[in-house]
Structure formats: structure tokens, C-alpha cells
Amino acid sequence: MNLVLVGAQWGDEGKGKVIDVLAAEADVLIRYQGGPNAGHTVIVEDEEFIFHTIPSGLLHPGKIGVIGNGVVIDPAALLEEIARLRARGIDVERALKISDQAHLIFPYHTRLDAAEEARRASATMLGGSATECGGGPIGTTGRGIGPCYVDKVARCGIRVADLMDDAAFREKLRRNVEEKNRVLRLLYGAPPVEFEAIASQYRAYRDALRPFVVNGVRFLHDLRQQGKRLLFEGAQGTLLDVDHGTYPYVTSSNATAGGACTGAGVPPTSIDRVIGVVKAYTTRVGEGPLPTEFPALLMEQIRTKGKEFGATTGRPRRCGWFDAVVARHAVWVNGCDAIAVTKLDVLDAMPAVQICVGYRDGAQPLDEFPSNTAQLGRCAPVYETLPGWQSDTSEIDRFDDLPAAAQRYLRRLEALLGVPICLISTGSKREQAFKVGPWSLSSTT
């Protein structure tokens, strides 16, 4: 059975933890979109690992990890991850494969990313409206992800396959450097990048990456023909999807389940199930509306308890009550068969918990997620209040052993989203998670 795991909120839902749990039953782990802006954290025997580009299930022995064509790769960051896995004793040359159709991030991408965010921020500070400033700052990680995807769509991107061909690579790189330097100089007044320095740097990357490069479509086709179980891992979350998220405060790729097919090169018929991951509350990083955002005191309490700081940037996450409108939108978009709920333990001390079951835009009630981000920013949440359980759940490993109030809370989430819960996480460690029901990658029941 092949399964796609997606974030069903604004990212940071705990996908790395859930992938690590499910990876024990998979043969092949595939990242299908995003880049080093992702940060999937896995804690094994009190040792923390943060994956940015490499699939986060590779800590299990004997697995194969594939970086799909839909991912954008910063070679320096990827080689650092490879070195960390080698140091842990993982045979990375055997375990890791990179699609030759994946696009590469270059220094001019990161330079353009930072310059554009600075321009937006400066224009806003000088009194321009968000509309006049192109929407104001997006809140990117500054790692060149967006500009790299822009080049991909504009058909001037450079892929791993190009890097492997020195003559073709130099020709494409020279053309891009000339164009990007014009933009940097004329639009942003920023210093240029240097062609030969980049060409030399990436020549070294080519030699280091060559042993990992495969034709991604053929490689995954052969594995599927062999009956291998595939686990597809998305970065970010549904509400950051470029088509279905809170546009323009989104990432530059398709983080939803549909992205698994285009971002890995597999047909839709090869996907058997989709699991969405949600936190027991809601978080997001960066700009854009968050209807259920906590007041300052509760924000600090939950942020501290949940360690809500970005694994990639260290930025504090904004936190709020569980938003069932957002999560139901994600269930619909992705066709989720079930959801995994993480960080239940963060709510352990709350005397009462709230769930957003709808919105109001002035006097107008809304029970669906609005496409207009400005309207979402005006919306007030409509809450249901449930009693808290005020009991430690971090050592519990069966649903029936959870406090009755925690069980009621989770059952209410199931009812609101229309899908069952298949896994619950009550802490950051691998062993602090348990399955609910007969969910398995090794069967279709």
C-alpha cells in the first residue's frame, strides 16, 4: 500500500514525527515538494535530528529515501544533511536517491529572495498599503525557494540533470547570472553575483552528488513493480499550498496530496491512502491571517509548552485554538482517509479547550474556508467550548486510557472533520505516539 502524508494546517504539524512512526512499515520514503525551508524534527533516544531536504524516515535501517523532482535543492544544505547522516552510521550512498529532474537553488535565488522581502517591508514601513507594496512581506525563510520555483515556471531553471552536463550547465548558468545581475542591480540596487565563482562551487557539488542521482520516474516505477511500499512526505501544509492556501501568504509549490504525483513522477492510481496531520491546536509562521490566534498570555504559555519555534529559522510560531474550518478544508482538498493528531499533551493543563467550528464576517456566518484572504482576515471565529482534562497524557499509549475529556475532544474533532483519527502523538519522542484503529501500510483494510 502506498500512502501520502500531508500537513492539514499551516505547516509545522509534526509531519516528521508521524513519518518517522509510519516509516517502520514502509520501504521507500519520498519527498515530493518544497526545499530546505522545511524542518522536520525527529527525536530518537533523546537525540534530535532535523531534516530539511532528505526524507525524515531514513533513521530507520534499510529504507530508501528519494528526493523527488518537485523538490528544489540547495546543494550545500543537502550535503550538510548527508554528512550528518553519515556520521550517524547510515549508508547514505545506498539509502538516498535524487531525481535528476529536481531544480537547483543558486546564490542569486537567495539574494533575490532577501532583496524582495526587504523591498516589501521597506515600502510598507514608508506608509504604502499592502496592495501598493505587492501585498507586503510574505514572511519567507529567505532560502531562495520562491525565486527558484519562479525560474522553474519561467522555464529558465537549472536541474540536477543539467548540472551533470558541464557544457550545458555553464551555458545555462551564464545566461541566468547575466539576467539575475541585471535585476539585482536595476531593481534592487544590490551587488551582483559572480559567474566563475558559482560555476566552480557547483562543479564540486556535482561530483559530490553524482552517486545519488537517478531517473526518478524510472526508479520509482521499478520499485512499484517490485511491490515496494511507498510513503510520500510533503513539506509545509495545505494552507501554504500555492493553489489552495491563504494566497499570497503561501509557499511556491503544491504541498497538498496532488503534489505527490507531479512532484515524484508517479500516477494517481498508485496512491492508496492519504493521511492528514494536525496539531491539537493551530499554529502558523510568518505573515497572513490566523483567525483563532491566542491572546498574548496564552500565546506565550502554549508556545513555551509546545516549543513552538521554527526548526529551520527559529522564528516563534503564532498559536491559536484548533480551527475545524481550516482542517476540514484540508480534508476535502487532499481527500484524507484519516488524520493524525499531534501535541495533544500541550493542552493537558487547560481547564477548557475551544474549537473553531465556523466564522463570522460581520453579521454573515461562514461555514467554509474563504478563498479571499482579506475576508479571512476580517473573520471572527465561532467557538465551541469543551472541558479540559487537566491530566498528564505524555505516557499514555492507548486511546481508551486517555482522560474522558480528552477522548471527547478528539471524538468531536473526528465528527467535525468527517474522518477518523488514526494516530495520536503525546510528546516529541518516537515512542510517544500510538495508533488508533487498524491502520497499517502493510494492508488495505
C-alpha positions in Angstrom: 0.0 0.0 0.0 1.2 3.5 -0.9 0.4 6.4 1.4 0.7 10.2 1.2 1.2 12.2 4.4 0.2 15.8 4.3 0.1 18.7 6.7 -3.6 19.8 7.2 -2.9 23.2 8.7 -0.3 25.9 8.1 2.7 23.5 8.3 4.7 22.6 11.5 2.0 20.0 12.3 4.5 17.3 13.3 4.8 15.5 10.0 8.4 14.5 10.7 7.4 12.7 13.9 4.4 10.9 12.1 6.6 10.0 9.1 9.2 8.5 11.5 6.5 6.4 13.1 4.9 5.2 9.8 8.3 4.7 8.1 8.8 1.5 10.1 6.3 -0.1 7.8 7.4 1.5 4.5 10.1 0.5 2.1 10.6 3.8 0.3 10.3 7.4 1.6 9.7 10.2 -1.0 9.9 14.0 -0.5 7.8 15.4 -3.3 7.9 19.3 -2.9 9.4 22.2 -1.1 13.1 22.7 -0.2 15.4 23.5 2.7 12.7 25.8 4.1 11.1 22.7 5.6 12.2 21.5 9.0 11.0 18.0 10.1 12.2 17.2 13.6 12.6 13.6 14.8 13.8 12.6 18.3 15.2 9.1 18.8 16.7 8.1 22.2 16.9 11.8 23.2 18.9 12.7 20.1 17.3 15.3 17.9 17.5 15.2 14.1 16.2 18.0 11.8 15.6 17.1 8.2 15.3 19.9 5.6 15.5 18.1 2.3 16.1 14.4 2.9 13.0 12.3 3.8 12.7 12.1 7.6 12.2 8.4 7.8 15.7 7.5 6.9 16.7 7.0 10.5 15.1 3.5 10.2 17.6 1.0 8.9 17.2 -0.5 5.4 14.9 2.3 4.0 15.4 4.1 0.7 14.8 7.8 0.5 14.0 9.7 -2.7 14.2 13.4 -3.2 11.6 13.9 -6.0 11.6 16.2 -9.0 9.2 18.6 -7.3 11.8 19.5 -4.6 14.2 22.4 -5.1 17.6 21.6 -3.8 20.3 23.7 -2.2 23.3 21.5 -2.8 25.3 22.9 0.2 22.4 22.4 2.6 21.8 18.9 1.2 25.4 17.9 1.5 25.4 19.0 5.2 22.4 16.7 5.8 24.2 13.9 4.1 27.3 14.4 6.2 25.2 14.3 9.4 23.5 11.0 8.4 26.9 9.5 7.5 28.2 10.5 10.9 25.4 8.5 12.5 26.4 5.4 10.6 23.8 5.5 7.9 24.9 4.1 4.5 23.7 7.2 2.6 25.1 6.2 -0.8 22.8 3.1 -0.7 19.8 4.8 1.0 19.5 8.1 -0.8 18.4 8.9 -4.4 17.9 12.2 -6.1 15.7 12.7 -9.1 17.7 14.2 -12.0 14.7 16.4 -12.7 14.8 18.3 -9.4 15.7 22.0 -9.7 18.7 23.6 -8.0 18.8 26.7 -5.8 21.7 29.2 -6.6 23.1 32.1 -4.7 21.2 34.6 -7.0 18.0 33.0 -5.8 18.7 33.6 -2.1 19.9 37.2 -3.0 16.7 37.9 -4.9 14.6 36.4 -2.1 16.1 38.6 0.6 16.0 41.7 -1.7 12.3 41.3 -2.5 11.3 40.8 1.1 13.3 43.8 2.2 11.7 45.9 -0.6 8.2 44.9 0.5 9.0 45.6 4.2 10.6 49.0 3.4 7.6 50.1 1.2 5.2 49.1 3.9 7.1 51.0 6.6 7.2 54.1 4.5 3.4 54.2 4.5 2.4 52.2 1.5 -0.6 50.0 1.7 -0.3 46.2 1.5 -1.8 46.4 -2.0 0.6 49.1 -3.1 3.5 47.1 -1.8 2.6 44.0 -3.6 0.9 42.5 -0.6 3.6 43.4 2.0 6.2 41.0 3.2 5.3 37.3 2.6 7.4 36.1 5.5 9.7 33.7 3.5 12.6 31.9 5.1 15.0 33.7 2.8 16.4 30.5 1.4 15.7 31.2 -2.3 12.8 28.7 -2.6 10.3 31.1 -4.3 12.7 32.5 -6.8 13.9 29.0 -7.7 10.3 28.0 -8.4 9.8 31.2 -10.4 12.6 30.1 -12.7 11.1 26.6 -13.0 7.8 28.0 -14.2 9.6 30.6 -16.4 11.5 27.7 -18.0 14.9 29.1 -17.2 15.6 26.9 -14.2 18.6 24.6 -13.9 18.0 21.0 -12.9 20.2 18.3 -11.5 20.4 16.7 -15.0 21.9 20.0 -16.3 24.4 20.1 -13.5 25.7 16.6 -14.6 26.5 18.0 -18.1 29.3 20.6 -17.7 28.9 22.3 -21.1 25.1 22.7 -20.8 25.4 23.7 -17.2 27.8 26.5 -17.9 25.8 27.9 -20.8 22.5 28.0 -18.8 24.3 29.4 -15.7 26.0 32.2 -17.6 22.6 33.2 -19.2 20.9 33.2 -15.8 23.7 35.1 -14.0 23.6 37.8 -16.6 19.8 38.2 -16.3 19.7 38.0 -12.5 22.5 40.5 -12.1 20.5 43.0 -14.2 17.6 42.5 -11.9 19.7 42.8 -8.8 21.3 46.0 -10.0 18.4 47.8 -11.6 15.5 46.8 -9.4 17.1 46.3 -6.0 20.4 48.2 -6.2 22.0 45.0 -4.9 25.5 43.7 -5.7 25.9 41.2 -8.4 26.8 37.5 -8.2 30.0 36.2 -9.9 29.7 33.6 -12.6 33.0 31.8 -12.3 32.7 31.5 -8.5 29.3 29.9 -8.8 30.4 27.6 -11.6 33.4 26.4 -9.7 31.4 25.9 -6.5 28.7 23.9 -8.3 31.2 21.8 -10.1 32.3 20.5 -6.7 28.7 19.9 -5.8 28.2 17.9 -9.0 31.0 15.5 -8.1 29.6 15.0 -4.6 26.0 14.5 -5.7 26.6 12.3 -8.8 26.5 9.0 -6.9 22.9 9.7 -5.7 21.4 10.9 -9.0 18.8 8.7 -10.8 16.0 9.0 -13.3 13.3 9.5 -10.7 10.3 8.2 -12.8 12.1 5.0 -13.8 13.4 4.4 -10.3 10.0 4.7 -8.6 8.3 2.8 -11.4 10.7 -0.2 -10.9 10.1 -0.1 -7.1 6.3 -0.1 -7.6 6.6 -3.0 -10.0 8.5 -4.9 -7.2 5.6 -4.3 -4.8 7.6 -1.9 -2.5 5.5 0.2 -0.1 5.9 3.9 -0.8 5.4 6.7 1.8 5.2 10.2 0.3 6.1 13.1 2.5 5.0 16.7 1.9 6.7 19.7 3.3 4.8 22.7 4.7 1.0 22.3 5.0 -2.3 22.6 3.0 -2.9 26.2 3.9 0.5 27.1 2.5 -0.2 25.3 -0.9 0.2 27.8 -3.7 -3.3 27.0 -5.1 -5.3 26.1 -2.0 -3.7 28.1 0.8 -4.0 31.6 2.1 -2.7 33.2 -1.1 -0.3 35.1 -1.3 1.0 34.1 2.1 1.9 30.6 0.8 4.8 28.6 -0.3 5.7 28.3 -4.0 4.7 24.6 -4.6 1.8 22.2 -4.2 2.0 20.9 -0.6 -1.3 19.1 -1.0 -1.7 15.4 -1.8 -2.0 16.0 -5.5 1.6 17.3 -5.5 2.8 13.8 -4.7 2.1 12.6 -8.2 3.6 15.6 -10.1 6.4 16.0 -7.6 7.5 12.4 -7.6 6.6 11.2 -11.1 4.0 8.6 -10.1 0.5 8.1 -11.5 -2.6 8.9 -9.3 -3.6 5.2 -9.4 -0.5 4.4 -7.3 -1.9 6.3 -4.3 -3.9 4.2 -1.9 -4.4 6.4 1.1 -3.9 10.0 2.3 -3.4 10.9 6.0 -3.6 14.5 7.1 -1.6 15.6 10.1 -3.0 18.3 12.5 -1.9 19.6 15.8 -4.4 19.6 18.7 -4.3 23.4 18.3 -3.3 25.6 15.4 0.0 27.4 14.5 1.5 29.3 11.7 4.7 31.1 10.9 5.1 34.4 9.1 2.5 36.7 7.7 -1.2 36.2 7.0 -4.4 35.8 8.9 -4.8 33.3 11.8 -8.5 33.6 12.9 -8.1 31.6 16.2 -4.9 33.4 17.4 -4.4 33.3 21.1 -4.1 36.5 23.3 -0.6 37.3 24.3 -0.5 35.5 27.7 -2.0 32.2 26.4 0.2 32.5 23.3 3.3 32.5 25.4 2.1 29.7 27.6 1.3 27.4 24.7 4.4 28.5 22.7 6.6 27.6 25.6 4.9 24.3 26.4 4.8 23.2 22.7 8.3 24.5 21.9 6.8 26.4 19.0 9.8 27.8 17.3 10.7 27.1 13.7 13.1 24.2 13.1 14.6 25.9 10.1 14.5 29.6 11.1 14.0 29.6 14.9 11.1 32.1 14.4 8.4 31.9 17.0 5.1 30.4 15.7 1.8 32.1 16.2 -0.6 29.8 18.1 -4.4 29.5 18.3 -7.2 27.2 19.1 -8.0 24.3 16.8 -9.6 25.6 13.6 -12.0 22.9 12.2 -12.9 25.1 9.2 -9.2 25.1 8.1 -8.7 21.4 8.9 -12.0 20.4 7.1 -10.8 22.4 4.0 -7.6 20.4 4.1 -9.5 17.1 4.4 -11.6 18.0 1.3 -8.7 19.2 -0.8 -6.5 16.2 0.0 -9.1 13.5 0.2 -7.9 12.5 3.6 -8.9 9.0 4.7 -7.8 9.7 8.3 -5.9 12.3 10.4 -3.1 12.0 12.8 -3.2 14.4 15.9 0.0 15.6 17.4 0.9 17.6 20.5 -2.2 16.6 22.5 -0.1 16.8 25.6 0.4 20.6 25.1 -3.2 21.1 26.1 -3.0 19.0 29.2 -3.1 21.8 31.7 -6.0 23.7 30.1 -9.2 24.0 32.2 -11.2 24.3 29.0 -10.5 24.0 25.3 -12.1 25.7 22.4 -12.7 24.6 18.8 -13.5 27.0 16.0 -16.5 25.5 14.1 -17.3 28.4 11.8 -16.6 32.1 11.1 -18.5 35.4 11.1 -17.7 38.1 8.6 -19.6 40.9 10.4 -23.1 39.6 10.6 -22.6 37.0 7.9 -21.9 33.4 9.1 -19.4 31.3 7.1 -19.0 27.6 7.4 -16.5 27.1 4.7 -13.0 28.4 4.2 -13.0 31.7 2.2 -10.8 32.0 -0.8 -10.5 35.7 -0.3 -7.6 36.2 2.2 -8.7 39.7 3.0 -12.1 38.3 4.0 -10.4 35.6 6.2 -8.5 38.4 7.9 -11.8 40.0 8.9 -13.4 36.9 10.1 -14.1 36.2 13.8 -14.2 32.6 14.9 -17.3 30.9 16.2 -16.2 28.6 19.1 -17.5 25.5 20.9 -16.1 25.2 24.4 -15.3 21.7 25.9 -14.0 20.9 29.3 -10.2 20.3 29.6 -8.8 17.1 31.1 -6.1 18.7 33.3 -4.2 15.4 33.4 -0.8 14.3 32.0 -1.2 12.4 28.7 2.5 12.1 27.8 2.9 8.5 28.9 -0.4 7.1 27.6 -0.3 4.7 24.7 -3.9 3.6 24.2 -6.9 5.8 23.2 -9.1 4.2 25.9 -6.6 5.2 28.6 -6.8 8.9 27.7 -8.8 11.1 30.2 -12.5 11.1 29.3 -12.5 14.8 28.4 -9.5 14.2 26.0 -11.4 11.4 24.4 -14.5 13.7 23.9 -12.3 16.4 22.4 -10.8 14.0 19.9 -14.1 12.5 19.0 -15.5 16.0 18.4 -12.6 16.7 16.0 -13.5 13.5 14.1 -17.1 14.5 13.9 -16.3 18.0 12.6 -13.8 16.8 10.0 -15.7 13.7 8.9 -12.7 11.3 9.1 -11.3 9.1 11.8 -8.2 9.6 13.9 -5.6 7.0 13.1 -2.6 8.2 15.3 -2.1 10.3 18.3 1.1 11.8 19.5 1.6 12.9 23.1 5.2 14.0 23.1 8.2 14.7 21.0 9.9 11.2 21.3 9.4 8.4 18.8 7.7 6.2 21.4 5.2 8.9 22.5 2.7 8.0 19.7 0.2 5.3 19.3 -2.2 4.2 16.5 -5.9 4.2 16.7 -7.7 1.5 14.8 -6.3 -0.9 12.2 -4.2 1.5 10.2 -1.2 -0.1 8.5 0.9 0.3 5.4 1.1 -3.4 5.0 -2.6 -4.0 4.4 -5.5 -2.3 2.6 -8.1 -2.9 5.4 
